């Protein structure tokens, strides 16, 4: 009898451990997918694919993927659709497609995929600030947990500033000198301006994404069917980005996709990132909150940096490395504060 009780207890502990590890595994999966997204997007943009068309097709594929999943897994849910929920889905489309994605691709064209991935580590700091402003995060400056989150946010902003303003010398390059540096050496001032412009666009993109996460968190509480919400948000993004592309890119040839990276990039972007990753992160947000969901970004930074170095031949610069280290330290200070707060 006692042996059977111990066996049941051991099984219960294993089940609990598996349940507790699920959010961590999902976050790791998401960031590996995102690292691939940085690389295929950069390659497709270099091949001449319009950034506006990339956003539009990406959201269109994302809509199809998430609508199918919503039909399969959530068609029997009896959640009530309301005007505020539809309004929020529309706003998520604005923040995601029109602002975050478009500015991200614009910034990516001026920088590198490794740099864009490293700068994305400021995302948790933006998320934390907005979560505090909307009273979704506790803040008591007398507690160590709050001090850690505030300090981590400041450190992340310092790191992002260093990455934006200080490019520095080339530290690692498999070509001795990157082709990007060679092409830019004829006009250093122009290159630096482009680098700062690209960095600023990437920062603005991360801020828009953080606002999207906050709105997404509120919307999930109003309508507990994350796949359906993701599909509606993707549909909103598709319609809005189509209008934006029609206004800003008048070339009919821009819409043509070939059987190469220009087709694979929006397909991967839509199905894996906009569709699957957005849904998985919604599930994680439901369980652990928006700050936890963004705390694993350094993994995609490492994967993107290695891929950029060996596959795309991108160099790593001193300013980017120092800034990324500061931002990652800040990120983990925020995560430590969050963990300590949950354990209190």
C-alpha positions as CSV (number, residue, x, y, z in Angstrom):
1,X,0.0,0.0,0.0
2,X,2.8,2.3,1.0
3,X,4.8,1.4,-2.2
4,X,1.7,2.1,-4.4
5,X,1.3,5.5,-2.6
6,X,4.9,6.4,-3.4
7,X,4.5,5.3,-7.0
8,X,1.4,7.6,-7.4
9,X,3.3,10.4,-5.7
10,X,6.3,10.0,-8.0
11,X,4.0,10.0,-11.1
12,X,2.2,13.1,-9.8
13,X,5.6,14.9,-9.4
14,X,6.6,14.0,-12.9
15,X,3.3,15.3,-14.3
16,X,3.8,18.5,-12.4
17,X,7.3,18.9,-13.7
18,X,6.2,18.3,-17.2
19,X,3.4,20.9,-16.8
20,X,5.8,23.5,-15.3
21,X,8.3,22.9,-18.1
22,X,5.8,23.4,-21.0
23,X,6.0,27.2,-21.0
24,X,9.9,27.0,-21.1
25,X,9.9,24.5,-24.0
26,X,7.4,26.6,-25.9
27,X,9.5,29.8,-25.5
28,X,12.6,28.0,-26.7
29,X,10.8,26.7,-29.7
30,X,9.5,30.2,-30.5
31,X,12.9,31.8,-30.4
32,X,14.5,29.2,-32.6
33,X,11.7,29.9,-35.2
34,X,12.2,33.6,-34.8
35,X,16.0,33.3,-35.5
36,X,15.2,31.5,-38.7
37,X,12.7,34.3,-39.5
38,X,15.5,36.9,-39.2
39,X,17.7,35.1,-41.6
40,X,15.1,34.2,-44.4
41,X,13.7,37.8,-44.2
42,X,17.2,39.4,-44.7
43,X,18.0,37.1,-47.6
44,X,14.6,37.7,-49.3
45,X,15.0,41.5,-48.9
46,X,18.5,41.3,-50.3
47,X,17.0,39.4,-53.3
48,X,14.7,42.4,-54.0
49,X,11.5,41.3,-52.4
50,X,9.4,44.4,-51.4
51,X,9.2,44.8,-47.6
52,X,5.6,45.8,-47.9
53,X,4.7,42.7,-50.0
54,X,6.6,40.6,-47.5
55,X,4.4,41.9,-44.7
56,X,1.2,41.4,-46.7
57,X,1.9,37.9,-47.9
58,X,3.2,36.9,-44.5
59,X,0.0,38.0,-42.8
60,X,-2.1,36.3,-45.6
61,X,-0.4,33.0,-45.0
62,X,-0.7,33.5,-41.3
63,X,-4.4,34.1,-41.6
64,X,-4.9,30.8,-43.5
65,X,-2.8,28.8,-41.1
66,X,-4.4,30.1,-37.9
67,X,-8.0,30.0,-39.3
68,X,-7.5,26.3,-40.1
69,X,-6.2,25.6,-36.6
70,X,-9.0,27.7,-35.1
71,X,-11.6,25.6,-37.0
72,X,-10.0,22.3,-35.9
73,X,-9.5,23.1,-32.2
74,X,-11.8,25.9,-31.3
75,X,-15.0,25.6,-33.3
76,X,-16.9,24.2,-30.4
77,X,-15.9,27.0,-28.0
78,X,-18.8,29.2,-26.9
79,X,-17.0,32.5,-26.4
80,X,-19.0,35.6,-27.0
81,X,-17.6,37.8,-29.8
82,X,-18.1,41.5,-28.9
83,X,-17.3,44.9,-30.4
84,X,-14.4,45.5,-28.0
85,X,-12.8,42.2,-29.0
86,X,-13.1,43.0,-32.7
87,X,-11.8,46.5,-32.1
88,X,-8.7,45.1,-30.3
89,X,-8.1,42.6,-33.1
90,X,-8.1,45.5,-35.5
91,X,-5.7,47.5,-33.3
92,X,-3.4,44.4,-33.1
93,X,-3.3,44.4,-36.9
94,X,-2.3,48.1,-36.9
95,X,0.4,47.5,-34.3
96,X,1.6,44.3,-35.9
97,X,1.4,44.6,-39.6
98,X,1.4,48.4,-40.3
99,X,3.9,49.4,-37.6
100,X,6.0,46.6,-36.1
101,X,6.6,44.4,-39.1
102,X,7.0,47.2,-41.7
103,X,9.4,49.1,-39.5
104,X,11.3,45.9,-38.7
105,X,11.9,45.1,-42.4
106,X,12.9,48.7,-43.1
107,X,15.4,48.5,-40.2
108,X,16.6,45.1,-41.3
109,X,17.5,46.5,-44.7
110,X,19.8,49.1,-43.1
111,X,21.5,46.7,-40.6
112,X,22.0,42.9,-40.3
113,X,19.8,40.0,-39.1
114,X,22.2,39.4,-36.2
115,X,22.0,43.0,-35.1
116,X,18.2,43.0,-35.4
117,X,18.0,39.9,-33.3
118,X,20.3,41.3,-30.7
119,X,18.4,44.6,-30.5
120,X,15.1,42.7,-30.0
121,X,16.3,42.0,-26.4
122,X,15.0,45.4,-25.5
123,X,11.5,44.1,-26.1
124,X,11.1,42.8,-22.5
125,X,12.1,46.2,-21.1
126,X,9.4,47.9,-23.3
127,X,6.9,45.2,-22.3
128,X,7.7,45.8,-18.6
129,X,7.3,49.6,-18.8
130,X,4.0,49.3,-20.7
131,X,2.8,46.6,-18.3
132,X,3.5,48.9,-15.3
133,X,1.8,51.8,-17.0
134,X,-1.3,49.7,-17.6
135,X,-1.1,48.2,-14.1
136,X,-0.5,44.7,-15.3
137,X,2.8,44.4,-13.4
138,X,3.4,45.2,-9.7
139,X,5.9,47.8,-8.8
140,X,7.1,48.6,-5.3
141,X,10.5,50.2,-5.3
142,X,11.2,49.1,-1.7
143,X,11.2,45.4,-2.8
144,X,14.3,43.8,-4.4
145,X,12.1,42.3,-7.2
146,X,10.9,45.7,-8.3
147,X,14.5,47.2,-8.0
148,X,15.8,44.3,-10.2
149,X,13.1,45.0,-12.9
150,X,13.7,48.7,-12.9
151,X,17.5,48.2,-13.0
152,X,17.2,45.6,-15.8
153,X,15.0,48.0,-17.8
154,X,17.5,50.8,-17.5
155,X,20.4,48.5,-18.4
156,X,18.5,47.2,-21.5
157,X,17.9,50.8,-22.7
158,X,21.6,51.6,-22.2
159,X,22.5,48.5,-24.2
160,X,20.1,49.4,-27.0
161,X,21.5,52.9,-27.1
162,X,25.1,51.6,-27.3
163,X,24.1,49.3,-30.2
164,X,22.4,52.1,-32.0
165,X,25.1,54.8,-31.7
166,X,28.3,52.8,-31.4
167,X,29.1,50.4,-34.2
168,X,32.8,49.9,-33.4
169,X,35.5,47.8,-34.9
170,X,34.8,44.4,-36.5
171,X,35.5,41.7,-33.9
172,X,34.5,38.5,-35.7
173,X,34.3,38.0,-39.5
174,X,34.9,34.8,-41.5
175,X,36.0,37.0,-44.4
176,X,38.5,39.2,-42.6
177,X,36.4,42.2,-43.6
178,X,32.7,41.9,-44.3
179,X,31.4,42.8,-47.8
180,X,29.0,45.2,-46.1
181,X,31.9,47.1,-44.7
182,X,33.7,47.1,-48.0
183,X,30.7,48.6,-49.8
184,X,30.2,51.1,-47.1
185,X,33.8,52.3,-46.8
186,X,33.4,54.8,-49.6
187,X,30.9,56.7,-47.6
188,X,31.4,56.2,-43.9
189,X,29.1,59.1,-42.9
190,X,26.3,57.7,-45.1
191,X,26.8,54.2,-43.7
192,X,26.7,55.5,-40.1
193,X,23.5,57.5,-40.8
194,X,21.9,54.4,-42.4
195,X,23.0,52.3,-39.4
196,X,21.4,54.7,-36.9
197,X,18.3,55.0,-39.1
198,X,17.9,51.3,-39.2
199,X,18.6,50.9,-35.5
200,X,15.9,53.6,-34.7
201,X,13.4,51.8,-36.9
202,X,14.1,48.5,-35.1
203,X,13.7,50.1,-31.7
204,X,10.3,51.6,-32.8
205,X,9.3,48.2,-34.1
206,X,10.1,46.6,-30.7
207,X,8.0,49.3,-29.0
208,X,5.1,48.6,-31.3
209,X,5.4,44.8,-30.7
210,X,5.5,45.4,-26.9
211,X,2.3,47.4,-27.2
212,X,0.8,44.6,-29.3
213,X,1.6,42.1,-26.5
214,X,0.0,44.2,-23.8
215,X,-3.2,44.6,-25.9
216,X,-3.1,40.9,-26.8
217,X,-3.0,40.0,-23.1
218,X,-6.0,42.1,-22.3
219,X,-7.9,40.7,-25.3
220,X,-7.3,37.1,-24.4
221,X,-8.9,37.8,-21.0
222,X,-12.0,39.1,-22.9
223,X,-12.2,36.2,-25.4
224,X,-10.6,32.9,-24.3
225,X,-10.0,31.4,-27.7
226,X,-6.4,32.3,-28.6
227,X,-6.4,30.7,-32.1
228,X,-9.5,32.5,-33.2
229,X,-8.1,35.8,-31.9
230,X,-4.8,35.1,-33.7
231,X,-6.7,34.4,-36.9
232,X,-8.8,37.6,-36.6
233,X,-5.7,39.7,-35.8
234,X,-3.9,38.2,-38.9
235,X,-6.9,38.9,-41.1
236,X,-6.8,42.5,-39.9
237,X,-3.1,42.7,-40.5
238,X,-3.6,41.3,-44.0
239,X,-6.3,43.8,-45.0
240,X,-4.4,46.8,-43.6
241,X,-1.0,45.8,-45.1
242,X,-2.7,45.2,-48.5
243,X,-3.9,48.8,-48.4
244,X,-0.5,50.0,-47.3
245,X,1.3,48.1,-50.0
246,X,-1.1,49.4,-52.7
247,X,-0.4,53.0,-51.6
248,X,3.4,52.7,-51.1
249,X,4.4,50.2,-53.8
250,X,2.7,50.7,-57.1
251,X,4.7,48.1,-59.1
252,X,2.6,45.1,-60.1
253,X,5.8,43.1,-60.4
254,X,6.4,43.4,-56.7
255,X,3.5,41.0,-56.0
256,X,5.0,38.3,-58.1
257,X,6.6,35.4,-56.1
258,X,9.1,32.9,-57.6
259,X,9.9,29.4,-56.5
260,X,12.8,30.5,-54.3
261,X,13.4,32.4,-51.1
262,X,10.9,35.1,-52.2
263,X,8.1,32.6,-51.7
264,X,9.7,30.7,-48.8
265,X,10.2,33.9,-46.7
266,X,6.5,35.1,-46.6
267,X,5.4,31.4,-46.2
268,X,7.7,30.9,-43.3
269,X,6.9,34.3,-41.9
270,X,3.2,33.7,-42.1
271,X,2.8,30.1,-41.0
272,X,5.7,29.7,-38.5
273,X,6.1,33.2,-37.0
274,X,2.9,35.2,-37.5
275,X,0.7,32.1,-37.2
276,X,2.3,29.4,-35.0
277,X,4.7,31.6,-32.9
278,X,2.0,34.2,-32.2
279,X,-0.4,31.5,-31.1
280,X,2.1,29.7,-28.9
281,X,3.2,33.0,-27.3
282,X,-0.5,33.7,-26.6
283,X,-0.7,30.4,-24.7
284,X,2.4,31.3,-22.7
285,X,1.1,34.7,-21.9
286,X,-2.1,33.1,-20.6
287,X,-0.1,30.9,-18.2
288,X,2.9,33.1,-17.2
289,X,2.2,36.7,-18.3
290,X,3.8,39.0,-21.0
291,X,7.1,39.6,-19.3
292,X,7.9,35.9,-19.0
293,X,6.9,35.3,-22.6
294,X,9.6,37.7,-23.8
295,X,12.4,36.6,-21.5
296,X,14.0,34.0,-23.8
297,X,15.0,36.4,-26.6
298,X,18.8,35.9,-26.1
299,X,18.5,32.4,-27.6
300,X,17.3,33.7,-30.9
301,X,20.1,36.3,-30.7
302,X,22.8,33.6,-30.4
303,X,21.3,31.4,-33.2
304,X,20.9,34.5,-35.5
305,X,24.5,35.7,-34.8
306,X,26.0,32.2,-35.6
307,X,23.8,31.8,-38.7
308,X,24.6,35.3,-39.9
309,X,28.3,34.8,-39.4
310,X,28.6,31.4,-41.2
311,X,25.7,31.5,-43.6
312,X,25.3,35.1,-44.6
313,X,28.9,36.2,-43.9
314,X,27.9,39.1,-41.6
315,X,30.5,40.5,-39.3
316,X,30.1,41.1,-35.5
317,X,31.0,44.5,-34.3
318,X,32.3,45.6,-30.9
319,X,29.4,48.1,-30.3
320,X,26.8,45.4,-31.1
321,X,28.5,42.8,-28.8
322,X,28.8,45.2,-25.9
323,X,25.3,46.5,-26.3
324,X,23.8,43.0,-26.7
325,X,25.6,41.9,-23.5
326,X,24.2,44.9,-21.5
327,X,20.7,44.3,-22.9
328,X,20.8,40.6,-22.1
329,X,22.0,41.3,-18.6
330,X,19.1,43.7,-18.2
331,X,16.7,41.2,-19.6
332,X,17.7,38.6,-17.0
333,X,17.5,41.1,-14.2
334,X,13.9,41.7,-15.2
335,X,13.3,37.9,-15.3
336,X,14.9,37.4,-11.9
337,X,12.8,40.2,-10.5
338,X,9.7,38.6,-12.0
339,X,10.6,35.1,-10.6
340,X,11.3,36.6,-7.1
341,X,8.0,38.4,-7.2
342,X,6.1,35.2,-8.1
343,X,7.8,33.3,-5.3
344,X,6.9,36.0,-2.7
